[in-house]
Amino acid sequence: MTSSPDTSKDTPTASPAAAPGRSRIPRVPFWAQILLGLLLGVALGWAARSGDISWLGTALTKTGEIFVQLLKLVVAPLVFFAITISITNLRNVHNAARLATRTLLWFMATSLIAVAIGLVIGLLTHPGSGTGLSAGDAAEPEEAGTWLDFLTGIVPTDIVTPFTELQVLQIVFMAVVVGVAALKLGEKAAPLLTFGEAVLALLQKALWWIIRLAPIGTVGLIGTAIKDYGWDLIGKYATFTADVYIGCALVLFGVYPLLLATVAKVNPLQFFRGAWPAIQLAFVSRSSVGTMPVTQKVTERLGVPREYASFAVPFGSTTKMDGCASIYPAIAAIFIGEFYGIQLGLREYLLIVVVSVIGSAATAGLTGATIMLTLTLSTLGLPLDGVGLLLAIDPVLDMMRTATNVAGQAVVPVLVAAREKILDRDKYASARGADLDGFEPEPEPQPAPAAA
């Protein structure tokens, strides 16, 4: 009996060294690895908190920090090359300008729906009342966002600082400029684009190795949250936490399926079958940008043309944030207003809508949504110290927020492709993706060597 074929992307071959009758150890599915990481993280975090085991707490913290740092390490170059190449890929798409315009309009439309849901939930549940928290629990955040910073911060002062300080909005700006310039240059830019495609492939391969470490990162991130805050703190934020999760769930499992069924006229359940690998990775990694290669892959498997998906998904990963930039700041603003006894009126609610629809790019696709929240609070004139109230619970909220973000980043290309009649409905109907296995970036085929 020969051994079972290798599951890697290399050409499957039978192992000559395999002994007859020896079965290989079955591979644990990625979702099961993540689940085990969650459970182990909760157990170790509780042990570190209950037993006051300092070394265990330090190990959990460092494990989570290293995983997040590895993700951030590839974010800057990945965003730059992905967006640059995605813009140049539009030259191969018919009606590229119309596709780009409709994509941005759908980004805004779904953000509008999401922020409306967040406002309704917050107004119905009053998340800032009776929390048991005190003003001493508040602290002004280290970073704050204002409209002036948002507008003037788009254009970098040099080409190095955005990469060293991870100013994603400025990186997006430079990538757009370089991509449009390359389109205008035509064939003269071909060597640069070839280089960019090679670098992007290398970055995606490196990111894939980091993604495979997600179960270990999960142990550290979840364990640290439990160790630092425990269940008592979660109890104080019970209404607020439930509001964010319910709001995200309504968008994720209500709004998106409704749009898929009515606008794209496709089976919503099939979307979740195909997109699940990206959604589950987003939940664990808490990074839209870190999930981007998987999001693009599942979007293509759902029948969206590669040339269009390679534009829509990278842009969505940095600007399309229904969870972090719409639902969360709406509920959080109501929470902070109620906590400080500040009455919000129609004007403030309309401002929340405007900030959420226009300012999504401030979230930058990274873990956490502090900049977007401070941008909202400063616009409303609410105390920025209120952000300190929510930082403790942020990791727990960020998982669901990011899963919602990434689902939306895959939904919109499907909607636009269906409306433009470029969606491959046969591929959509047959898409399967219950696990991350098989999503590793594939190397470009190499030409065969010339005969002697």
C-alpha positions as CSV (number, residue, x, y, z in Angstrom):
1,M,0.0,0.0,0.0
2,T,1.4,3.4,-0.9
3,S,1.2,6.4,1.4
4,S,-1.6,8.9,1.1
5,P,-0.8,11.9,-1.1
6,D,0.8,15.0,0.5
7,T,-1.6,17.8,1.3
8,S,0.8,20.5,0.3
9,K,0.7,22.4,-3.0
10,D,3.6,20.6,-4.4
11,T,3.0,17.8,-6.8
12,P,1.7,14.8,-4.8
13,T,4.0,11.8,-4.8
14,A,4.1,8.6,-2.9
15,S,6.7,8.3,-0.2
16,P,9.2,5.6,-1.1
17,A,10.2,5.3,2.5
18,A,6.7,4.6,3.7
19,A,6.4,1.1,5.2
20,P,3.6,-1.1,3.9
21,G,0.5,-0.9,6.0
22,R,1.7,2.1,8.0
23,S,-1.0,4.8,8.1
24,R,0.0,8.5,8.5
25,I,-1.1,10.5,11.5
26,P,-4.4,12.2,10.5
27,R,-4.1,16.0,10.1
28,V,-6.1,18.1,12.7
29,P,-8.3,20.5,10.8
30,F,-7.4,24.2,11.3
31,W,-10.8,25.0,12.9
32,A,-10.2,22.3,15.4
33,Q,-6.7,23.7,16.1
34,I,-8.3,27.1,16.7
35,L,-10.9,25.7,19.0
36,L,-8.3,23.9,21.0
37,G,-6.3,27.1,21.2
38,L,-9.3,28.9,22.6
39,L,-10.1,26.3,25.2
40,L,-6.4,26.0,26.2
41,G,-6.1,29.8,26.4
42,V,-9.1,30.1,28.7
43,A,-7.8,27.3,30.9
44,L,-4.3,28.7,31.2
45,G,-5.5,32.3,31.6
46,W,-7.8,31.2,34.4
47,A,-4.9,29.2,36.0
48,A,-2.6,32.2,35.8
49,R,-5.2,34.5,37.4
50,S,-6.4,32.1,40.1
51,G,-3.0,30.8,41.1
52,D,-1.1,34.0,40.6
53,I,1.5,32.2,38.5
54,S,3.6,35.0,37.3
55,W,5.7,33.0,34.8
56,L,2.6,31.6,33.1
57,G,1.0,35.0,32.8
58,T,4.2,36.4,31.3
59,A,4.4,33.5,28.8
60,L,0.8,34.0,27.7
61,T,1.3,37.8,27.3
62,K,4.5,37.4,25.3
63,T,3.0,34.7,23.1
64,G,0.1,36.9,22.1
65,E,2.3,39.9,21.6
66,I,4.7,38.0,19.3
67,F,1.8,36.7,17.2
68,V,0.4,40.3,16.8
69,Q,3.9,41.7,16.1
70,L,4.4,39.1,13.3
71,L,1.2,40.1,11.7
72,K,2.2,43.8,11.9
73,L,5.6,43.0,10.5
74,V,4.1,42.2,7.1
75,V,1.2,44.7,7.1
76,A,3.0,47.7,5.7
77,P,4.6,46.1,2.6
78,L,1.6,43.8,2.1
79,V,-0.8,46.7,1.9
80,F,1.4,48.7,-0.4
81,F,2.1,46.0,-2.9
82,A,-1.4,44.5,-2.8
83,I,-3.1,47.8,-3.5
84,T,-0.5,48.9,-6.1
85,I,-0.9,45.6,-8.0
86,S,-4.7,45.5,-7.6
87,I,-5.0,48.9,-9.2
88,T,-2.8,47.9,-12.2
89,N,-4.9,44.7,-12.5
90,L,-7.9,46.9,-13.3
91,R,-6.5,47.4,-16.7
92,N,-7.6,43.8,-17.5
93,V,-11.1,44.5,-16.3
94,H,-13.9,45.7,-18.5
95,N,-15.6,48.8,-17.1
96,A,-13.0,49.1,-14.3
97,A,-14.1,52.6,-13.3
98,R,-17.7,51.6,-12.9
99,L,-16.7,48.5,-10.9
100,A,-14.5,50.7,-8.6
101,T,-17.3,53.2,-8.1
102,R,-20.0,50.7,-7.4
103,T,-17.7,48.9,-4.9
104,L,-17.1,52.1,-3.0
105,L,-20.8,52.9,-3.0
106,W,-21.7,49.4,-1.6
107,F,-19.0,49.9,1.0
108,M,-20.7,53.1,2.1
109,A,-24.3,51.6,1.9
110,T,-23.5,48.6,4.0
111,S,-21.7,50.8,6.5
112,L,-24.8,53.0,6.7
113,I,-27.0,50.0,7.5
114,A,-24.5,48.7,10.1
115,V,-24.2,52.0,12.0
116,A,-28.0,52.3,12.0
117,I,-28.3,48.9,13.6
118,G,-25.7,49.9,16.2
119,L,-27.6,53.1,17.1
120,V,-30.9,51.3,17.4
121,I,-29.4,48.6,19.7
122,G,-27.7,51.2,21.9
123,L,-30.8,53.3,22.2
124,L,-32.9,50.3,23.2
125,T,-30.5,48.7,25.7
126,H,-28.8,51.7,27.4
127,P,-25.4,50.0,27.7
128,G,-23.8,52.8,29.8
129,S,-26.3,52.6,32.7
130,G,-25.7,50.6,35.8
131,T,-22.3,49.3,34.9
132,G,-20.8,49.5,38.3
133,L,-17.8,51.3,36.8
134,S,-16.4,54.6,38.2
135,A,-14.7,57.6,36.7
136,G,-11.4,56.2,38.1
137,D,-11.6,53.4,35.6
138,A,-11.4,55.9,32.7
139,A,-8.1,57.1,31.2
140,E,-7.4,59.1,28.2
141,P,-6.0,56.9,25.3
142,E,-2.4,57.2,24.2
143,E,-3.6,57.7,20.6
144,A,-6.5,59.9,19.5
145,G,-8.0,60.6,16.1
146,T,-9.3,64.0,14.9
147,W,-10.7,65.1,11.6
148,L,-7.7,67.3,11.1
149,D,-5.3,64.4,11.8
150,F,-7.4,62.2,9.5
151,L,-7.4,64.7,6.6
152,T,-3.8,66.0,6.9
153,G,-2.5,62.5,7.8
154,I,-3.4,61.0,4.5
155,V,-0.4,62.6,2.7
156,P,2.9,61.4,4.1
157,T,5.8,63.8,4.7
158,D,8.3,61.2,3.5
159,I,8.2,57.7,2.0
160,V,9.9,55.9,5.0
161,T,8.0,57.0,8.1
162,P,4.6,55.5,7.0
163,F,6.3,52.1,6.9
164,T,8.3,52.4,10.1
165,E,5.4,53.8,12.1
166,L,2.7,51.7,10.4
167,Q,0.7,54.6,9.1
168,V,-1.6,52.5,7.0
169,L,-3.7,55.3,5.6
170,Q,-0.6,57.0,4.2
171,I,0.6,53.7,2.8
172,V,-2.7,53.3,1.0
173,F,-2.3,56.8,-0.4
174,M,1.2,56.1,-1.8
175,A,0.0,52.7,-3.2
176,V,-2.8,54.4,-5.0
177,V,-0.5,57.1,-6.5
178,V,2.1,54.5,-7.6
179,G,-0.6,52.2,-9.0
180,V,-2.3,54.9,-11.1
181,A,1.1,56.2,-12.3
182,A,2.0,52.7,-13.4
183,L,-1.3,52.5,-15.3
184,K,-0.4,55.7,-17.1
185,L,3.1,54.6,-17.9
186,G,2.0,51.4,-19.5
187,E,4.8,49.1,-20.8
188,K,7.5,51.3,-19.2
189,A,6.2,50.2,-15.8
190,A,6.2,46.5,-16.6
191,P,9.6,45.8,-14.8
192,L,8.3,47.5,-11.7
193,L,5.0,45.5,-11.8
194,T,6.9,42.3,-12.2
195,F,9.0,43.1,-9.2
196,G,5.9,44.1,-7.2
197,E,4.1,40.8,-8.1
198,A,7.1,38.8,-7.0
199,V,7.4,40.7,-3.7
200,L,3.7,40.3,-3.1
201,A,3.9,36.6,-3.6
202,L,6.8,36.4,-1.1
203,L,4.9,38.4,1.5
204,Q,1.8,36.2,1.1
205,K,3.9,33.1,1.6
206,A,5.4,34.6,4.7
207,L,2.0,35.6,6.0
208,W,0.8,32.1,5.4
209,W,3.4,30.8,7.8
210,I,2.2,33.3,10.4
211,I,-1.4,32.3,9.8
212,R,-0.5,28.7,10.6
213,L,0.7,29.9,14.0
214,A,-2.8,31.3,14.8
215,P,-3.7,28.5,17.2
216,I,-0.7,29.3,19.3
217,G,-1.4,33.0,19.1
218,T,-4.9,32.3,20.2
219,V,-3.7,30.7,23.4
220,G,-1.7,33.8,24.2
221,L,-4.3,36.4,23.3
222,I,-7.3,34.7,25.0
223,G,-5.2,33.6,28.0
224,T,-3.9,37.1,28.5
225,A,-7.5,38.6,28.3
226,I,-8.7,36.1,31.0
227,K,-5.6,36.6,33.1
228,D,-5.8,40.4,33.1
229,Y,-9.5,40.9,33.4
230,G,-11.3,37.7,34.4
231,W,-15.0,37.1,34.2
232,D,-15.8,39.8,36.8
233,L,-14.9,42.6,34.4
234,I,-16.8,41.0,31.6
235,G,-19.9,41.1,33.9
236,K,-19.6,44.8,34.3
237,Y,-19.7,45.2,30.5
238,A,-22.3,42.5,30.0
239,T,-24.8,44.8,28.2
240,F,-22.2,46.5,26.1
241,T,-20.5,43.3,25.1
242,A,-23.9,41.7,24.2
243,D,-24.9,44.8,22.2
244,V,-21.7,44.6,20.1
245,Y,-22.0,40.9,19.5
246,I,-25.7,41.1,18.7
247,G,-25.2,44.0,16.4
248,C,-22.4,42.3,14.5
249,A,-24.4,39.0,14.4
250,L,-27.4,40.9,12.9
251,V,-25.2,42.3,10.1
252,L,-23.2,39.1,9.6
253,F,-26.1,36.7,9.6
254,G,-29.0,39.0,8.8
255,V,-28.1,42.0,6.5
256,Y,-25.4,40.2,4.4
257,P,-27.6,37.1,3.7
258,L,-30.5,39.4,2.8
259,L,-28.4,41.4,0.4
260,L,-27.0,38.2,-1.2
261,A,-30.5,36.8,-1.7
262,T,-32.2,39.9,-2.9
263,V,-29.4,41.9,-4.7
264,A,-27.1,39.1,-6.0
265,K,-29.8,36.5,-6.1
266,V,-27.5,33.8,-4.7
267,N,-27.8,31.3,-1.9
268,P,-26.5,33.0,1.3
269,L,-25.7,29.6,3.0
270,Q,-23.4,28.9,0.1
271,F,-21.6,32.1,0.8
272,F,-20.8,31.1,4.3
273,R,-19.6,27.7,3.2
274,G,-17.1,29.3,0.9
275,A,-16.1,32.3,3.0
276,W,-15.9,30.5,6.4
277,P,-12.0,30.1,6.3
278,A,-11.6,33.8,6.1
279,I,-14.3,34.5,8.8
280,Q,-12.8,32.1,11.3
281,L,-9.2,33.4,10.7
282,A,-10.5,37.0,11.2
283,F,-12.1,36.0,14.5
284,V,-8.9,34.7,15.8
285,S,-6.3,37.0,14.3
286,R,-8.3,40.2,14.8
287,S,-6.7,41.7,11.7
288,S,-8.5,42.3,8.4
289,V,-5.2,43.0,6.7
290,G,-3.7,39.8,8.1
291,T,-6.7,37.8,6.8
292,M,-6.6,39.6,3.4
293,P,-4.9,36.8,1.3
294,V,-7.4,34.3,2.5
295,T,-10.3,36.7,2.0
296,Q,-9.2,37.2,-1.6
297,K,-8.9,33.5,-2.2
298,V,-12.4,32.7,-0.9
299,T,-13.8,35.6,-2.9
300,E,-12.4,34.2,-6.0
301,R,-13.6,30.7,-5.1
302,L,-17.1,32.2,-4.8
303,G,-17.0,33.1,-8.5
304,V,-15.7,36.7,-8.4
305,P,-13.1,37.3,-11.2
306,R,-9.6,37.4,-10.0
307,E,-8.8,40.8,-11.6
308,Y,-11.7,42.4,-9.8
309,A,-11.3,40.6,-6.5
310,S,-7.6,41.6,-6.4
311,F,-8.8,45.2,-6.3
312,A,-11.9,45.0,-4.2
313,V,-10.5,42.9,-1.3
314,P,-7.3,44.8,-0.6
315,F,-9.2,48.1,-0.6
316,G,-11.9,46.6,1.6
317,S,-9.3,45.2,4.0
318,T,-8.2,48.8,4.8
319,T,-11.4,50.8,4.4
320,K,-14.4,48.4,4.8
321,M,-15.1,48.0,8.6
322,D,-18.7,47.4,9.4
323,G,-17.8,45.9,12.8
324,C,-15.0,48.2,13.9
325,A,-16.1,51.5,12.3
326,S,-19.9,51.3,12.3
327,I,-21.5,49.1,14.9
328,Y,-18.8,49.5,17.6
329,P,-18.4,53.3,17.7
330,A,-22.2,53.8,17.5
331,I,-22.8,51.7,20.6
332,A,-19.6,52.9,22.3
333,A,-20.6,56.6,21.9
334,I,-24.0,55.9,23.5
335,F,-22.2,54.0,26.3
336,I,-19.8,56.8,27.1
337,G,-22.5,59.5,26.8
338,E,-24.7,57.6,29.3
339,F,-21.7,56.9,31.6
340,Y,-20.9,60.7,31.9
341,G,-24.6,61.7,31.9
342,I,-24.3,63.5,28.5
343,Q,-27.5,63.5,26.5
344,L,-27.1,62.8,22.8
345,G,-29.6,64.2,20.4
346,L,-30.5,63.8,16.7
347,R,-27.5,66.0,15.7
348,E,-25.1,63.7,17.5
349,Y,-26.6,60.6,16.0
350,L,-26.3,62.0,12.5
351,L,-22.7,62.9,13.2
352,I,-22.1,59.3,14.3
353,V,-23.5,58.1,10.9
354,V,-21.3,60.6,9.0
355,V,-18.1,59.6,10.8
356,S,-18.8,55.9,10.4
357,V,-19.5,56.1,6.7
358,I,-16.6,58.5,5.8
359,G,-14.0,57.7,8.4
360,S,-13.8,53.9,8.1
361,A,-10.2,54.1,6.7
362,A,-9.1,55.4,10.1
363,T,-9.3,51.8,11.5
364,A,-6.6,50.7,9.0
365,G,-7.5,47.0,9.2
366,L,-5.4,46.4,12.3
367,T,-6.3,44.9,15.7
368,G,-8.4,47.3,17.7
369,A,-10.6,50.3,16.8
370,T,-9.3,53.0,19.2
371,I,-8.5,55.6,16.5
372,M,-12.0,55.3,15.0
373,L,-13.6,55.6,18.4
374,T,-11.6,58.6,19.4
375,L,-12.4,60.2,16.0
376,T,-16.1,59.7,16.8
377,L,-15.9,61.0,20.3
378,S,-13.9,64.1,19.4
379,T,-16.5,64.9,16.7
380,L,-19.3,64.5,19.2
381,G,-17.4,66.4,21.9
382,L,-17.5,63.5,24.3
383,P,-14.7,62.9,26.9
384,L,-11.8,60.9,25.3
385,D,-11.2,59.5,28.8
386,G,-14.2,57.3,28.1
387,V,-12.1,55.2,25.7
388,G,-10.1,54.0,28.7
389,L,-13.3,52.4,30.0
390,L,-13.5,50.2,26.9
391,L,-9.9,49.2,26.4
392,A,-10.1,46.4,29.0
393,I,-12.9,44.6,27.1
394,D,-11.6,45.4,23.6
395,P,-9.9,42.1,22.8
396,V,-13.1,40.2,23.4
397,L,-15.1,42.6,21.2
398,D,-12.5,42.8,18.5
399,M,-12.8,39.2,17.5
400,M,-16.5,39.5,16.5
401,R,-16.0,42.9,15.0
402,T,-13.2,41.7,12.7
403,A,-15.1,38.6,11.6
404,T,-17.9,41.0,10.6
405,N,-15.5,43.3,8.8
406,V,-14.0,40.4,6.8
407,A,-17.4,38.9,5.9
408,G,-18.4,42.3,4.5
409,Q,-15.1,42.6,2.5
410,A,-16.1,39.4,0.7
411,V,-19.9,40.1,0.4
412,V,-19.5,43.4,-1.5
413,P,-17.4,42.0,-4.4
414,V,-20.0,39.2,-4.8
415,L,-22.8,41.8,-4.9
416,V,-21.0,44.0,-7.4
417,A,-19.9,41.1,-9.6
418,A,-23.5,39.7,-9.6
419,R,-25.0,43.1,-10.6
420,E,-22.4,43.5,-13.3
421,K,-23.1,40.0,-14.6
422,I,-19.4,38.9,-14.2
423,L,-20.1,36.5,-11.2
424,D,-19.4,32.8,-12.1
425,R,-22.5,31.4,-10.6
426,D,-21.4,27.8,-11.2
427,K,-18.2,28.4,-9.1
428,Y,-20.3,30.1,-6.4
429,A,-22.7,27.2,-6.2
430,S,-19.8,24.7,-5.9
431,A,-17.6,26.7,-3.5
432,R,-16.4,24.8,-0.4
433,G,-14.1,26.0,2.3
434,A,-14.7,24.4,5.6
435,D,-11.1,24.6,6.6
436,L,-8.0,26.7,5.8
437,D,-6.2,23.7,4.2
438,G,-5.6,24.3,0.6
439,F,-5.5,28.1,0.9
440,E,-1.7,28.4,0.9
441,P,-0.5,30.8,-1.8
442,E,0.4,28.9,-4.9
443,P,3.7,29.6,-6.7
444,E,3.5,30.8,-10.3
445,P,4.1,28.0,-12.8
446,Q,7.6,28.1,-14.2
447,P,8.3,27.5,-17.8
448,A,9.8,24.1,-18.7
449,P,13.6,24.2,-19.5
450,A,14.5,24.3,-23.1
451,A,15.6,21.1,-24.7
452,A,19.3,20.6,-25.2
